[in-house]
Amino acid sequence: MAMNKKEIEELIKFVSKAGVSEVSLEMKDIKITIKNSISSRVEQAMTHVTAPMPIPAAVQPSIAPVAAVATPTLKTGGEDEAKYITIKSPMIGTFYRSPTPEKPNFVNVGDEIAPGKTICIIEAMKLFNEIESEHTGRIVKMLVENASPVEYDQPLFLIDPS
């Protein structure tokens, strides 16, 4: 049984609200570790949560694909912008244009994208989520700087669907 995007987001919200410092979940096809920086209620929470297995520092974080939220833009500055589609962040986290600083960006202005193409990563609580396009088109504008924090539903890219 694999977890879908909504279940993972609900788990992240639950861990955040519960004040637990770390939770590990391992199933047949997936392993998720969520670390929270809140430590004020760790002792209280640890009485209700089984201690997770330590993960070696050499292990790279797993990357879970997440579909991007895309909605048509409102007509704000001119007729040209009305035809663009805005790809928005599906979660709160840190926006990254490439998988690592040494590797090339997933997409750049002018690149063609298609449904299922990874366009960025959003890190939420040490979980790196690949954000995939749900539309076909060409990137016309990057709306977020690399390694900057993003909010849920914040515009990330403008794409031209034509």
C-alpha positions in Angstrom: 0.0 0.0 0.0 1.6 3.3 -1.1 0.8 6.6 0.3 -0.6 9.3 -1.9 0.3 13.0 -1.8 -2.7 14.0 0.4 -1.9 11.3 3.0 1.8 12.5 3.1 0.7 16.1 3.5 -1.7 15.1 6.3 1.1 13.2 8.1 3.4 16.2 7.9 0.6 18.5 9.3 -0.1 16.0 12.1 3.6 15.7 13.1 3.9 19.5 13.0 0.9 20.0 15.3 1.8 17.1 17.6 5.2 18.6 18.5 7.0 15.3 17.9 10.7 15.8 17.0 10.9 12.8 14.6 8.7 10.2 13.1 9.7 7.3 10.8 7.1 5.3 8.8 8.2 2.3 6.8 5.9 0.3 4.5 6.5 -2.2 1.7 7.3 0.3 -1.0 8.0 3.5 0.9 10.0 4.8 3.8 9.3 8.3 5.3 11.1 10.1 8.0 9.8 13.4 9.2 11.9 15.6 11.5 10.4 18.6 13.3 12.5 21.4 14.8 10.0 21.8 17.7 11.5 20.2 20.8 9.6 21.8 23.6 7.1 18.9 23.9 9.4 16.0 22.9 9.3 14.3 26.2 5.5 14.4 26.4 5.1 13.2 22.8 7.7 10.4 23.2 5.5 8.7 25.7 3.0 8.2 23.0 5.3 7.5 20.0 7.7 4.5 19.5 11.3 5.7 19.1 12.4 5.6 15.5 15.4 3.7 14.2 18.4 6.0 13.7 19.3 6.7 10.1 23.0 6.8 9.0 24.2 10.2 8.0 25.4 8.9 4.6 21.8 8.0 3.5 20.4 10.5 1.0 16.9 11.7 1.7 14.2 10.0 -0.3 12.4 12.0 -3.0 8.7 11.6 -3.3 6.9 12.9 -6.4 4.1 15.4 -5.9 1.9 16.9 -8.5 2.0 20.7 -8.8 -1.1 22.8 -8.4 -1.8 24.8 -11.5 -4.5 27.4 -12.1 -5.0 30.0 -14.8 -3.7 33.5 -13.9 -5.9 36.5 -13.4 -5.6 39.3 -15.9 -3.4 41.7 -13.9 -0.8 43.5 -16.1 -1.8 43.0 -19.6 -3.4 40.8 -22.2 -0.3 38.7 -22.6 -0.3 37.5 -19.0 -3.9 36.4 -19.2 -3.0 33.5 -21.5 -0.4 32.1 -19.0 -1.0 29.3 -16.5 0.4 29.7 -13.0 2.0 26.7 -11.4 1.6 27.0 -7.7 3.3 25.4 -4.7 1.3 22.4 -3.4 2.9 22.8 0.1 4.9 24.9 2.5 8.7 24.4 2.3 11.9 25.5 0.6 12.0 25.8 -3.2 14.9 24.2 -5.1 15.5 24.4 -8.8 17.9 21.4 -9.0 18.3 18.1 -7.1 21.7 19.2 -5.7 23.8 22.4 -6.1 26.2 20.6 -8.5 23.4 19.3 -10.9 21.6 21.4 -13.5 18.2 23.0 -12.9 15.1 20.9 -13.6 13.7 23.6 -15.9 14.8 27.1 -17.1 12.9 29.9 -18.8 12.1 28.9 -22.4 12.1 25.1 -21.6 9.2 23.0 -22.8 7.4 21.0 -20.1 4.8 18.2 -20.2 2.7 16.4 -17.6 4.8 14.3 -15.3 8.1 16.3 -15.9 9.8 17.3 -12.7 10.1 21.1 -12.5 11.5 21.6 -9.0 11.8 20.2 -5.5 10.1 21.5 -2.3 11.7 20.5 0.9 9.3 20.2 3.8 10.6 19.0 7.2 13.6 17.2 5.6 11.4 15.5 3.1 12.3 16.4 -0.5 9.3 16.4 -2.7 9.7 16.4 -6.5 7.0 18.7 -8.0 5.8 17.6 -11.4 4.0 19.6 -14.1 0.3 18.8 -14.8 0.4 20.9 -18.0 2.1 21.1 -21.4 3.7 24.4 -22.3 6.8 26.5 -22.2 8.2 28.2 -19.0 8.0 32.0 -19.5 8.8 33.2 -16.0 10.4 32.0 -12.8 8.5 33.6 -9.8 10.7 32.2 -7.0 14.4 32.4 -6.3 16.3 29.1 -5.6 16.6 28.0 -2.0 13.9 30.5 -0.9 10.9 29.6 1.4 7.5 29.2 -0.3 4.0 29.1 1.1 1.1 26.8 0.1 -0.5 28.0 -3.2 2.3 30.5 -3.8 3.0 31.0 -7.6 6.2 29.3 -8.7 6.2 29.5 -12.5 4.3 31.0 -15.4 3.8 28.8 -18.4 2.5 29.5 -21.9 0.2 26.6 -22.9 0.2 27.5 -26.6 
